[in-house]
């Protein structure tokens, strides 16, 4: 028998990023009081652009912020892949009317901060959400009816449950799981470039990727086409440690000697770069520990190769809310249902992203095989292959 918690206690959400605010919003819309504990001095998102599959828009709608997010997104005409050595067109996936008809929602690109703003606006309409910034969690304690977290300043917060959305270096995951990150050796440089500085011959309304041996480049429009997101990724020669720091133009240039001139223009554009040494973790079969559960990157950090990190966090938040409804607000039972509903799907995303990274960075004969993979494939065949990912809907998000 599960011991009921006190409804007078708030639900604690550790982390005020996309996953944390989405979780807080999902809970507040069901009548819970929520306390969001964020380690940064203010709520906000770093980074640049991200891609949004139709599954993200299904989650936005379930969270009540669909129109806000749609108004800030850029809707692409297609996803397109070129070979970075010789400019060969490898694959083109239209994302117009037929795509929307198939999946019920569009494909879009957006600045991370614009997603976060949309979520925050929705959260601020919920008086039941309280935010504490400058709060770095150091440990968690539980009893049968509540959970307490302690921060670096000796403060404590007690709630009826804890949602750990504290990112790729989750303190809560470290306490309950203690597993190590899997450093990929792949380095990502990200920058945002103003339209007037972006090459006219690359101003495509598309999520575009140039794939080369041990590297690739991505570009797409942001904010109504007034800016462009530029991302370059390469296999590092260094022994990398997971983290973010300022980048070096000389380092980027050193990896792209074989890149065709058209794509190479992208490397010369940014005035400043941020450098991410990327990592993920092996999927785990348990996210929930009594009255605490993991969400987003804390549960399933993934590499960026299928552009689903934020989308999975949004799905997590919605699914958690649906599980609470289905379990009559019993957090322990709801966490178990949420976990069953999400683990296989998110593990597939983590493992698929690893494999897609290998395909993008193919060399030699493997490159030729990759370029033949999608030759002549119809849009419908592409859509069939994407159904498992983009076909997610709220009304079938819970496990049977």
Secondary structure, DSSP 8 states (H G I E B T S, - for coil): ------TTSEEEEE--SHHHHHHHHHHHTTT--EEEE-SSSS----S-EEEE-HHHHHHHHHTT-HHHHHHH-EE-SEEEEEETTT--EEEEEE-SHHHHHHHSS--EEEEHHHHHHHHHHHHHT-TTEEEE-S--EEEEEE-SS-EEEEETTS-EEEEEEEEE---TT-HHHHHHT----EEEEEEEEEEEEEGGGS-GGG--SEEEEEEETTEEEEEEEEGGGTEEEEEEEEE-SS---SEEEE--HHHHHHT-TTS-HHHHGGGGT-SS-EEEEEEE----S--EETTEEE-THHHH---STTS-HHHHHHHHHHHHHHHHHHTTT-HHHHHHHHHHHHHHHHHHHHHHHHHHHHHHT--HHHHHHHHHHTTT--HHHHHHHHHHHHT--GGG-S--
